Structure formats: structure tokens, C-alpha cells
Amino acid sequence: MIQQNIGLAVILNLAALGLATTVELHPLAATVVYNGSAIAAGLNGLRPLMHQDPPRNLAHSEELNESNH
């Protein structure tokens, strides 16, 4: 995940740098790209927290435990 975030930020910033040197990217657009890559990396880092396991049915699991004993 860390490598994904670094790659994401580096690729977007290198693309913005390339555009800035060839097409004269406006400083405001460069700021948007820079901050956008930071936000994208941050959201990518939150991805494991967004995954939620389905709720477990405690009554059903107790029945399984009783039937196994």
C-alpha cells in the first residue's frame, strides 16, 4: 500500500512536471495536481478501513458450536 501511494504521488507529480515544462502548466493547475495526488494517496491509505466484514449471526454460530460438541 505504501508503494502504491508513493507511485501514485510520483507519477502524477512527474506528469504535472512534464506538462509544466512543455505546455507551460498554469501554477494553479500544478497546485491542483499536487494536492490531488496527496488526497488520492490519503484515500488509498484509508482503503483497508473502508472494508467491513458482514455482521456475524451470533445465534447461528452458537448453534454450530453446540452441534460440534
KADA-V426441 format. One record per backbone hydrogen bond with DSSP energy under -1.0 kcal/mol. CO is the residue of the C=O (numbers start at 0). NH is the residue of the N-H. If there is no record, write none. Layout:
co->CO nh->NH
co->CO nh->NH
//
This chain:
co->0 nh->4
co->1 nh->5
co->2 nh->6
co->3 nh->7
co->4 nh->8
co->5 nh->9
co->6 nh->10
co->7 nh->11
co->8 nh->12
co->9 nh->13
co->10 nh->14
co->11 nh->15
co->12 nh->16
co->13 nh->17
co->14 nh->18
co->15 nh->19
co->16 nh->20
co->17 nh->21
co->18 nh->22
co->25 nh->29
co->26 nh->30
co->27 nh->31
co->28 nh->32
co->29 nh->33
co->30 nh->34
co->31 nh->35
co->32 nh->36
co->33 nh->37
co->34 nh->38
co->35 nh->39
co->36 nh->40
co->37 nh->41
co->38 nh->42
co->39 nh->43
co->40 nh->44
co->41 nh->45
co->45 nh->48
co->45 nh->49
co->55 nh->57
co->56 nh->60
co->57 nh->61
co->58 nh->62
co->59 nh->63
co->60 nh->64
co->61 nh->65
co->62 nh->66
co->63 nh->67
//
